Structure formats: C-alpha cells, structure tokens
Amino acid sequence: MAPGASSSRLDVYRKVTETIIEQIEAGAGEYRMPWHHDGSAVSRPRNAVAPAFYRGINVLSLWAAAHRAGYTSGLWATYRQWQLVQAQVREREKGTLVVFWKQLDHPIQAYTEDAPEDDEQPKHRFVARGYWVFNVAQVDGYIPFDLPVLSEDERHARAEAFYANLNFETRFGGDEAFYLTSGDYIQMPLFAHFRDAGAYYGTLFHEAAHATGASARLNRDLSGRFGSEAYAMEEMIAEWSSAMACASLDLTPEPRFDHALYIDSWLTVLRRDRQAAFHAARQAQIIVDWMWANQHN
C-alpha cells in the first residue's frame, strides 16, 4: 500500500477504531487484548528512523496490528523512512495506519500525535492526517541494533521505585484491588496472591491510573456507575494507561481476571462513538506522562 495521507478525518477515526475493535473481539474468548504482549520489543512501538516512541492512539493501533500479524518487533516507519536507511518494503505488504494532527490557522503549523480536544477549543483547528507505516518484519535490508536489556530483578526494582514516586497511599491485604475515591487510597492484594509479576504490576498501575483522576491530580470525572458508558470509558482509560506504563518500564502486563466484565461495554462504547478510542488513548497518554513527570521526587 502506498504511503500518504488518508482521505478524511472521519475515515481515519473509522479505520483505526475498527482495527482496535477487531483485535479486542479476537481476544475476547481468553480475555487477552492487543495490549497484552509477550514482553518482546513490540511492547513499546517506536520509529525506526526518528529517535521517538509512538504515543496515544498510535500505540493502540500498532499494538493491534502487531497482535494480528504476529510481529515480534515494535519498530515501524513509513515507506520513505525505510528507504532512508537503505531498507525496502517488500511488494504486496500492507501498511498500518497511524495518525498525526496538523494545527491550522497558526503561524507555525505544528504536528502532534496526541488527539486534541479541539471540539472544546474552537479557536484552534486541527486536521487528522493518516500515514501508513510498516513493521520491520515487512522490509528487507535493515540491520537492527541491540538495545540494553535490564534483568527481571532490575525491572521490578525500577517499577517499585517508579510507583513509590507517585506518592499514592496504598494498603495491602484482602483479595480485591480497587481505588477508593472517598478515602483517596489504593487497596491491593499481596504480591503472592498474583500468578506472576506481570499480573501484579498490571493491576497496580491500573488502580494507580484511577487514582490520577482525583481532583487534586488530573481531575477526571470518576462518578460513573458500573454498567454506564462513563464507567466503561474510565476502565478503558485505566487499562490502556496501565499497559502504556508497563511498556515504558519494560514490563509484561497480563489479563485481569475481571476483563470479562468489561469487554462487552468497551465494544459498545467503541462502536457507538468512533472518537471514543482516540479520547481514551489521549487520556491514557496524559496519565502516563503525569506519572513520569512525578519521577523527579
């Protein structure tokens, strides 16, 4: 598929959302979603040419594409970018859509990967531009370079330090994990209650994502009741935040035991509103950025 911008903004929303829906449906039987990777380099998609990781909805889109195709690397680039490093996309390979937003009516027309909430800010106009990227598994002639890999103990120690810097009150015990808004604390079962570290940290950062919604932090509306679309959106935001945070720490998240309760509601929201995935991914990226901004403590 030739590189280039997609036909319209609504077309971009539709194509990306359909890809995510397709892969959620494919994993529904065992509750394994596109963001439950195997710990390989696919866990944090990055550009093979520019020194940057993908963000927001592009992370979810590339995870879904890698999940569907069985790619084991998170390296992506456009057709022309691969040519810049003397690599060639093979014939008949299909690209994966990523999105950038171009700000119009501005002296400097900036591009961003994060979906703007421009419906609430009419003074700024953004146009969604879709571009096709190809995984390193789809090209010939590219010589990858090895990145340093931390040991499992080092990754766990880094995750513990990362979480400690968030300064959330955390109580351990019992068999339930939740964030209590009225008390502003996180309740977690002991580490030994989880089948592995991936399940533990995936759950811990899921609840931490909820905690960022407090009025003193990112001030999201956490009043949605179970079964409502607002509740489904907050759970999707927290789940994607956890996956992104784990990926940034080189951790392997595992499916939560309660995914079965949420999958149908996620699909309902995504099918009804083609912008829901973009909003959820943007909020998830904001949460992970907030977490990393608090690492100076």
C-alpha contacts under 8 A as a table, 3 or more apart, distances in Angstrom:
res1	aa1	res2	aa2	distance
1	M	92	R	7.14
1	M	93	E	6.78
1	M	94	K	5.29
1	M	95	G	5.97
1	M	132	W	7.84
2	A	79	Y	7.57
2	A	132	W	7.61
3	P	78	T	6.78
3	P	79	Y	6.15
3	P	80	R	7.87
3	P	95	G	7.99
3	P	131	Y	6.36
3	P	132	W	5.31
3	P	133	V	7.59
4	G	130	G	7.27
4	G	131	Y	5.41
4	G	132	W	6.62
5	A	129	R	5.53
5	A	130	G	4.74
5	A	131	Y	5.14
5	A	132	W	7.83
6	S	9	R	7.78
6	S	11	D	7.21
6	S	12	V	6.62
6	S	129	R	6.34
6	S	130	G	4.82
6	S	131	Y	6.73
7	S	11	D	6.53
7	S	12	V	7.80
8	S	11	D	5.07
8	S	12	V	6.36
8	S	128	A	7.48
8	S	129	R	7.70
9	R	12	V	5.07
9	R	13	Y	6.39
9	R	127	V	6.74
9	R	128	A	5.10
9	R	129	R	6.98
10	L	13	Y	5.05
10	L	14	R	6.14
11	D	14	R	5.09
11	D	15	K	6.11
12	V	15	K	5.33
12	V	16	V	6.13
12	V	99	V	7.47
12	V	128	A	7.29
12	V	129	R	7.59
12	V	130	G	6.22
13	Y	16	V	5.53
13	Y	17	T	5.97
13	Y	274	R	5.83
13	Y	275	Q	6.26
13	Y	278	F	7.82
14	R	17	T	5.27
14	R	18	E	5.98
14	R	274	R	6.01
15	K	18	E	5.22
15	K	19	T	6.34
15	K	97	L	7.83
16	V	19	T	5.24
16	V	20	I	6.48
16	V	61	S	6.31
16	V	97	L	6.90
16	V	98	V	7.95
17	T	20	I	5.18
17	T	21	I	6.09
17	T	270	L	7.05
17	T	274	R	6.27
17	T	275	Q	7.91
17	T	277	A	6.46
18	E	21	I	5.03
18	E	22	E	5.97
19	T	22	E	5.17
19	T	23	Q	6.44
19	T	61	S	6.96
19	T	64	A	6.70
19	T	65	A	7.46
20	I	23	Q	5.34
20	I	24	I	6.21
20	I	34	P	7.94
20	I	60	L	7.18
20	I	61	S	6.44
20	I	64	A	5.89
21	I	24	I	5.14
21	I	25	E	6.14
21	I	267	L	6.60
21	I	270	L	7.20
21	I	271	R	7.90
22	E	25	E	5.25
22	E	26	A	6.20
23	Q	26	A	4.85
23	Q	27	G	6.33
23	Q	33	M	6.98
23	Q	34	P	6.15
23	Q	64	A	5.93
23	Q	67	H	7.49
23	Q	68	R	6.87
24	I	27	G	5.37
24	I	28	A	6.07
24	I	32	R	7.93
24	I	33	M	5.50
24	I	34	P	6.65
24	I	263	I	7.70
24	I	267	L	7.88
25	E	28	A	5.12
26	A	29	G	7.39
27	G	30	E	5.92
27	G	31	Y	5.58
27	G	32	R	4.84
27	G	33	M	5.37
27	G	34	P	7.53
28	A	31	Y	4.61
28	A	32	R	6.46
28	A	33	M	7.24
28	A	260	A	7.66
28	A	263	I	6.99
29	G	32	R	7.74
31	Y	255	P	6.30
31	Y	256	R	7.97
31	Y	259	H	5.97
31	Y	260	A	6.45
31	Y	263	I	7.98
32	R	36	H	6.16
32	R	254	E	7.86
32	R	255	P	5.74
33	M	36	H	5.48
33	M	255	P	7.43
34	P	37	H	6.95
34	P	60	L	7.72
34	P	63	W	5.70
34	P	64	A	4.97
34	P	67	H	5.56
35	W	43	S	7.90
35	W	60	L	7.21
35	W	63	W	6.00
35	W	64	A	7.35
35	W	240	W	7.63
35	W	243	A	6.19
36	H	243	A	7.53
36	H	252	T	7.25
36	H	253	P	5.80
36	H	254	E	5.83
36	H	255	P	6.71
37	H	40	S	7.23
37	H	42	V	7.28
37	H	43	S	6.10
37	H	67	H	7.78
37	H	252	T	6.53
37	H	253	P	7.21
38	D	43	S	7.76
38	D	252	T	6.39
39	G	42	V	7.52
39	G	43	S	6.22
39	G	250	D	7.24
39	G	251	L	6.62
39	G	252	T	4.87
40	S	43	S	6.02
40	S	72	T	6.23
40	S	73	S	6.90
41	A	44	R	6.55
41	A	45	P	7.81
41	A	72	T	6.58
41	A	73	S	4.98
41	A	74	G	5.37
42	V	45	P	5.96
42	V	63	W	7.45
42	V	66	A	7.36
42	V	71	Y	7.30
42	V	72	T	5.52
42	V	73	S	4.38
42	V	74	G	3.67
42	V	75	L	7.42
43	S	63	W	7.65
43	S	74	G	6.53
43	S	247	A	5.34
43	S	250	D	7.38
43	S	252	T	7.86
44	R	53	F	7.12
44	R	54	Y	7.85
44	R	59	V	7.53
44	R	74	G	6.09
44	R	244	M	7.75
44	R	247	A	5.45
44	R	248	S	6.64
45	P	53	F	5.95
45	P	54	Y	5.79
45	P	59	V	6.37
45	P	62	L	6.89
45	P	63	W	7.58
45	P	74	G	4.30
45	P	75	L	6.06
45	P	76	W	7.17
46	R	51	P	7.78
46	R	52	A	5.87
46	R	53	F	3.96
46	R	54	Y	5.35
46	R	74	G	6.04
46	R	75	L	5.38
46	R	76	W	6.28
47	N	50	A	5.56
47	N	51	P	6.63
47	N	52	A	5.84
47	N	53	F	6.10
47	N	54	Y	6.98
47	N	75	L	5.73
47	N	76	W	5.05
47	N	77	A	5.56
48	A	51	P	7.45
48	A	75	L	5.24
48	A	76	W	5.52
48	A	77	A	5.70
48	A	82	W	7.84
49	V	77	A	6.85
49	V	81	Q	6.48
49	V	82	W	7.49
49	V	84	L	8.00
49	V	85	V	7.40
54	Y	58	N	6.06
54	Y	59	V	5.80
54	Y	113	E	7.56
55	R	58	N	5.67
55	R	59	V	5.45
55	R	113	E	6.14
55	R	114	D	6.71
55	R	285	Q	6.90
56	G	59	V	5.68
56	G	60	L	7.24
56	G	113	E	6.70
56	G	114	D	5.50
56	G	115	A	7.51
56	G	278	F	7.62
56	G	281	A	4.96
56	G	282	R	5.17
56	G	284	A	7.23
56	G	285	Q	5.38
57	I	60	L	5.24
57	I	61	S	6.17
57	I	99	V	7.77
57	I	113	E	7.92
57	I	114	D	7.30
57	I	115	A	7.75
57	I	277	A	7.16
57	I	278	F	5.59
57	I	281	A	5.01
57	I	282	R	6.73
58	N	61	S	4.92
58	N	62	L	5.98
58	N	98	V	5.43
58	N	99	V	6.51
58	N	113	E	7.43
59	V	62	L	5.34
59	V	63	W	6.05
60	L	63	W	5.06
60	L	64	A	6.07
60	L	281	A	7.49
61	S	64	A	5.20
61	S	65	A	6.27
61	S	96	T	7.87
61	S	97	L	7.38
61	S	98	V	7.04
62	L	65	A	5.00
62	L	66	A	6.03
62	L	96	T	7.20
62	L	98	V	7.77
63	W	66	A	5.15
63	W	67	H	5.99
64	A	67	H	5.05
64	A	68	R	6.19
65	A	68	R	5.17
65	A	69	A	6.16
65	A	96	T	6.84
66	A	69	A	5.21
66	A	70	G	5.54
66	A	71	Y	4.85
66	A	72	T	7.37
66	A	74	G	7.93
67	H	70	G	5.32
67	H	71	Y	6.85
71	Y	74	G	7.80
71	Y	135	N	7.68
71	Y	137	A	6.75
73	S	135	N	7.51
73	S	136	V	7.02
73	S	137	A	7.48
74	G	135	N	7.26
74	G	136	V	7.94
75	L	135	N	5.80
75	L	136	V	5.64
76	W	133	V	6.02
76	W	134	F	5.38
76	W	135	N	4.51
76	W	136	V	6.06
77	A	81	Q	5.69
77	A	82	W	6.05
77	A	133	V	4.97
77	A	134	F	5.56
77	A	135	N	6.82
77	A	136	V	7.93
78	T	81	Q	5.06
78	T	82	W	6.28
78	T	131	Y	7.48
78	T	132	W	6.02
78	T	133	V	4.22
78	T	134	F	6.01
79	Y	82	W	5.41
79	Y	83	Q	6.58
79	Y	88	Q	7.69
79	Y	89	V	6.52
79	Y	132	W	7.73
79	Y	133	V	6.68
79	Y	134	F	6.95
80	R	83	Q	5.04
80	R	84	L	6.45
81	Q	84	L	5.06
81	Q	85	V	6.99
82	W	85	V	5.49
82	W	86	Q	6.61
82	W	87	A	5.08
82	W	88	Q	6.23
82	W	89	V	7.24
82	W	139	V	7.92
83	Q	86	Q	4.93
83	Q	87	A	5.11
83	Q	88	Q	5.91
84	L	87	A	7.32
85	V	142	Y	7.18
86	Q	141	G	6.57
86	Q	142	Y	6.93
87	A	139	V	6.33
87	A	140	D	5.61
87	A	141	G	4.60
87	A	142	Y	5.06
88	Q	139	V	5.25
88	Q	140	D	5.30
88	Q	141	G	6.50
89	V	93	E	7.10
89	V	134	F	7.44
89	V	138	Q	5.89
89	V	139	V	4.21
89	V	140	D	6.46
90	R	93	E	5.88
90	R	138	Q	6.14
90	R	139	V	5.50
90	R	140	D	6.80
93	E	138	Q	6.49
94	K	134	F	7.45
95	G	132	W	5.02
95	G	133	V	5.20
95	G	134	F	5.12
96	T	131	Y	7.96
96	T	132	W	5.17
96	T	133	V	5.24
96	T	134	F	6.33
97	L	130	G	6.13
97	L	131	Y	5.58
97	L	132	W	4.71
97	L	133	V	6.44
98	V	130	G	5.63
98	V	131	Y	5.37
98	V	132	W	6.27
98	V	133	V	6.99
99	V	113	E	6.42
99	V	128	A	6.56
99	V	129	R	5.63
99	V	130	G	4.58
99	V	131	Y	6.28
100	F	111	Y	6.21
100	F	112	T	5.53
100	F	113	E	4.68
100	F	114	D	7.37
100	F	115	A	7.90
100	F	128	A	5.88
100	F	129	R	5.25
100	F	130	G	6.47
100	F	131	Y	7.91
101	W	111	Y	5.42
101	W	112	T	5.27
101	W	113	E	6.25
101	W	114	D	7.37
101	W	115	A	6.77
101	W	116	P	7.70
101	W	126	F	5.93
101	W	127	V	5.52
101	W	128	A	4.53
101	W	129	R	5.92
102	K	109	Q	6.38
102	K	110	A	5.75
102	K	111	Y	4.65
102	K	112	T	6.81
102	K	126	F	5.32
102	K	127	V	5.23
102	K	128	A	6.44
102	K	129	R	7.12
103	Q	106	H	6.81
103	Q	109	Q	5.17
103	Q	110	A	5.45
103	Q	111	Y	6.53
103	Q	124	H	7.00
103	Q	125	R	5.81
103	Q	126	F	4.44
103	Q	127	V	6.61
104	L	109	Q	5.78
104	L	124	H	7.08
104	L	125	R	5.33
104	L	126	F	5.80
104	L	127	V	7.38
105	D	109	Q	7.53
105	D	124	H	7.20
105	D	125	R	6.83
106	H	109	Q	5.68
112	T	115	A	7.58
114	D	282	R	5.99
115	A	278	F	6.41
115	A	279	H	7.17
115	A	282	R	6.08
116	P	126	F	7.55
117	E	120	E	5.87
117	E	121	Q	6.84
118	D	121	Q	4.70
118	D	122	P	6.03
118	D	124	H	6.49
118	D	125	R	6.69
118	D	126	F	6.99
119	D	122	P	6.05
121	Q	124	H	5.98
122	P	125	R	6.62
134	F	138	Q	6.28
134	F	139	V	7.74
135	N	138	Q	5.44
135	N	139	V	7.30
136	V	139	V	5.49
136	V	142	Y	7.60
139	V	142	Y	7.08
150	L	154	E	5.81
150	L	155	R	6.10
151	S	154	E	5.12
151	S	155	R	6.24
152	E	155	R	5.13
152	E	156	H	6.24
153	D	156	H	5.17
153	D	157	A	6.14
154	E	157	A	5.09
154	E	158	R	6.12
155	R	158	R	5.11
155	R	159	A	6.15
155	R	249	L	6.89
155	R	250	D	6.85
155	R	251	L	7.07
156	H	159	A	4.99
156	H	160	E	6.20
157	A	160	E	5.15
157	A	161	A	6.30
158	R	161	A	5.15
158	R	162	F	6.01
158	R	249	L	7.50
159	A	162	F	4.95
159	A	163	Y	6.12
159	A	201	Y	7.97
159	A	249	L	6.62
160	E	163	Y	5.22
160	E	164	A	6.09
161	A	164	A	5.04
161	A	165	N	6.32
162	F	165	N	5.42
162	F	166	L	7.00
162	F	295	Q	6.57
163	Y	166	L	5.36
163	Y	167	N	7.49
164	A	167	N	5.70
164	A	168	F	7.55
165	N	294	N	6.32
165	N	295	Q	5.68
165	N	296	H	7.88
165	N	297	N	6.05
166	L	291	M	6.54
166	L	294	N	6.16
166	L	295	Q	7.42
168	F	185	Y	6.57
168	F	186	I	7.17
168	F	208	A	7.64
168	F	211	A	7.69
169	E	184	D	7.39
169	E	185	Y	4.93
169	E	186	I	6.26
170	T	185	Y	5.75
170	T	186	I	4.71
170	T	187	Q	5.87
170	T	188	M	7.18
171	R	185	Y	7.31
171	R	186	I	6.17
171	R	187	Q	4.88
171	R	188	M	6.20
172	F	187	Q	5.91
172	F	188	M	4.87
172	F	189	P	5.44
172	F	190	L	5.76
173	G	187	Q	7.38
173	G	188	M	6.18
173	G	189	P	4.67
173	G	190	L	5.66
174	G	188	M	7.39
174	G	189	P	5.33
174	G	190	L	7.68
175	D	188	M	7.60
175	D	189	P	5.20
175	D	193	H	7.69
176	E	187	Q	7.17
176	E	188	M	6.42
176	E	189	P	6.09
177	A	186	I	7.48
177	A	187	Q	5.32
177	A	188	M	4.61
177	A	189	P	6.31
177	A	203	T	7.40
177	A	207	E	7.34
178	F	186	I	5.87
178	F	187	Q	5.34
178	F	188	M	6.89
178	F	207	E	5.94
179	Y	184	D	7.11
179	Y	185	Y	5.86
179	Y	186	I	4.42
179	Y	187	Q	6.24
179	Y	207	E	5.67
179	Y	208	A	7.61
179	Y	210	H	6.50
179	Y	211	A	6.28
180	L	183	G	5.59
180	L	184	D	5.58
180	L	185	Y	5.62
180	L	186	I	6.36
180	L	187	Q	7.73
181	T	184	D	4.83
181	T	185	Y	7.14
181	T	211	A	7.60
181	T	214	A	7.27
181	T	222	L	7.94
184	D	211	A	7.19
184	D	214	A	7.62
185	Y	211	A	7.56
186	I	207	E	6.64
186	I	208	A	7.32
186	I	211	A	7.48
188	M	204	L	7.24
189	P	193	H	6.31
190	L	193	H	5.59
190	L	194	F	7.68
191	F	194	F	5.79
191	F	197	A	7.76
191	F	200	Y	6.39
192	A	195	R	7.52
194	F	197	A	7.21
194	F	199	A	6.14
194	F	200	Y	5.73
195	R	199	A	6.60
195	R	200	Y	7.86
196	D	199	A	5.53
196	D	200	Y	6.52
197	A	200	Y	4.97
197	A	201	Y	6.07
198	G	201	Y	5.42
198	G	202	G	5.84
198	G	251	L	6.57
198	G	252	T	5.09
198	G	253	P	4.52
198	G	254	E	5.46
199	A	202	G	5.18
199	A	203	T	6.15
199	A	253	P	5.86
199	A	254	E	4.84
199	A	255	P	7.01
199	A	256	R	7.02
200	Y	203	T	5.32
200	Y	204	L	6.09
201	Y	204	L	4.83
201	Y	205	F	6.02
201	Y	246	C	7.41
201	Y	251	L	7.94
201	Y	253	P	6.94
202	G	205	F	5.54
202	G	206	H	6.14
202	G	242	S	5.84
202	G	243	A	6.91
202	G	246	C	6.85
202	G	252	T	7.89
202	G	253	P	4.86
202	G	254	E	6.43
202	G	256	R	7.92
203	T	206	H	4.96
203	T	207	E	6.35
203	T	242	S	7.56
203	T	256	R	7.12
204	L	207	E	5.42
204	L	208	A	6.17
205	F	208	A	4.67
205	F	209	A	5.98
205	F	241	S	7.55
205	F	242	S	4.87
205	F	245	A	7.19
205	F	246	C	7.73
206	H	209	A	5.19
206	H	210	H	6.71
206	H	238	A	5.13
206	H	239	E	5.62
206	H	241	S	6.85
206	H	242	S	4.81
207	E	210	H	5.11
207	E	211	A	6.36
207	E	238	A	7.20
208	A	211	A	4.93
208	A	212	T	6.48
209	A	212	T	5.31
209	A	213	G	7.24
209	A	237	I	7.90
209	A	238	A	5.10
209	A	241	S	6.29
209	A	242	S	6.86
209	A	287	I	6.55
210	H	213	G	5.59
210	H	214	A	7.92
210	H	234	E	7.64
210	H	238	A	5.99
211	A	214	A	5.88
212	T	217	R	5.56
212	T	218	L	5.65
212	T	219	N	7.46
212	T	220	R	8.00
212	T	287	I	6.87
213	G	217	R	6.25
213	G	218	L	5.07
213	G	219	N	4.84
213	G	220	R	4.50
213	G	221	D	7.02
213	G	222	L	6.80
214	A	217	R	5.35
214	A	218	L	6.30
214	A	219	N	5.07
214	A	220	R	6.63
214	A	222	L	7.89
215	S	218	L	6.33
215	S	219	N	3.98
215	S	220	R	7.07
216	A	219	N	6.48
218	L	287	I	7.83
221	D	224	G	7.46
222	L	231	Y	7.71
222	L	234	E	7.33
223	S	231	Y	7.82
224	G	228	S	6.33
224	G	229	E	7.69
224	G	230	A	5.05
224	G	231	Y	4.64
225	R	228	S	5.66
225	R	230	A	7.48
225	R	231	Y	5.71
226	F	231	Y	5.72
226	F	232	A	7.66
227	G	231	Y	6.57
227	G	232	A	7.02
227	G	265	S	7.38
228	S	231	Y	5.21
228	S	232	A	6.35
229	E	232	A	4.93
229	E	233	M	6.09
229	E	265	S	7.22
229	E	269	V	6.50
230	A	233	M	5.13
230	A	234	E	6.27
231	Y	234	E	5.19
231	Y	235	E	6.23
232	A	235	E	5.16
232	A	236	M	6.15
232	A	262	Y	6.83
232	A	265	S	5.87
232	A	266	W	5.94
232	A	269	V	7.54
233	M	236	M	5.03
233	M	237	I	6.07
233	M	266	W	7.20
233	M	269	V	7.56
233	M	276	A	7.95
233	M	280	A	6.80
234	E	237	I	5.01
234	E	238	A	6.09
234	E	280	A	7.96
235	E	238	A	5.08
235	E	239	E	6.03
235	E	262	Y	7.76
236	M	239	E	5.08
236	M	240	W	6.09
236	M	266	W	6.88
236	M	280	A	6.74
237	I	240	W	5.29
237	I	241	S	5.97
237	I	280	A	5.04
237	I	281	A	6.73
237	I	283	Q	6.47
237	I	284	A	5.32
238	A	241	S	5.00
238	A	242	S	6.09
238	A	284	A	6.82
239	E	242	S	5.16
239	E	243	A	6.30
240	W	243	A	5.02
240	W	244	M	6.13
240	W	280	A	7.89
240	W	281	A	6.92
240	W	284	A	5.93
241	S	244	M	5.13
241	S	245	A	6.01
241	S	281	A	8.00
241	S	284	A	4.44
241	S	285	Q	6.70
241	S	287	I	6.51
241	S	288	V	6.20
242	S	245	A	5.12
242	S	246	C	6.00
243	A	246	C	5.18
243	A	247	A	6.07
243	A	253	P	6.44
244	M	247	A	5.05
244	M	248	S	6.18
244	M	284	A	7.72
244	M	285	Q	7.61
244	M	288	V	6.96
245	A	248	S	5.14
245	A	249	L	6.41
245	A	288	V	5.89
246	C	249	L	5.08
246	C	250	D	6.13
246	C	251	L	4.84
246	C	252	T	6.57
246	C	253	P	6.51
247	A	250	D	4.95
247	A	251	L	5.67
247	A	252	T	7.06
248	S	251	L	7.63
255	P	259	H	6.98
256	R	259	H	5.58
257	F	260	A	7.40
258	D	261	L	5.54
258	D	262	Y	7.24
259	H	262	Y	5.29
259	H	263	I	6.11
260	A	263	I	5.67
260	A	264	D	7.76
261	L	264	D	7.31
261	L	265	S	7.90
262	Y	265	S	5.30
262	Y	266	W	6.08
263	I	266	W	5.14
263	I	267	L	6.23
264	D	267	L	5.16
264	D	268	T	6.15
265	S	268	T	5.01
265	S	269	V	6.27
266	W	269	V	5.29
266	W	270	L	6.17
267	L	270	L	5.09
267	L	271	R	5.99
268	T	271	R	5.33
268	T	272	R	6.15
269	V	272	R	5.25
269	V	273	D	6.09
269	V	276	A	6.89
270	L	273	D	5.42
270	L	274	R	6.02
270	L	275	Q	7.74
270	L	276	A	5.77
270	L	277	A	6.35
271	R	274	R	6.44
273	D	276	A	5.37
274	R	277	A	6.93
275	Q	278	F	5.26
275	Q	279	H	6.29
276	A	279	H	5.11
276	A	280	A	6.08
277	A	280	A	5.12
277	A	281	A	5.98
278	F	281	A	5.19
278	F	282	R	6.04
279	H	282	R	5.12
279	H	283	Q	6.20
280	A	283	Q	5.17
280	A	284	A	6.09
281	A	284	A	4.95
281	A	285	Q	6.14
282	R	285	Q	5.13
282	R	286	I	6.25
283	Q	286	I	5.00
283	Q	287	I	6.25
284	A	287	I	5.09
284	A	288	V	6.33
285	Q	288	V	5.16
285	Q	289	D	6.04
286	I	289	D	5.09
286	I	290	W	6.11
287	I	290	W	5.04
287	I	291	M	6.26
288	V	291	M	4.96
288	V	292	W	6.28
289	D	292	W	5.19
289	D	293	A	6.07
290	W	293	A	4.99
290	W	294	N	6.42
291	M	294	N	5.34
291	M	295	Q	6.99
292	W	295	Q	5.33
293	A	296	H	6.87
294	N	297	N	6.38
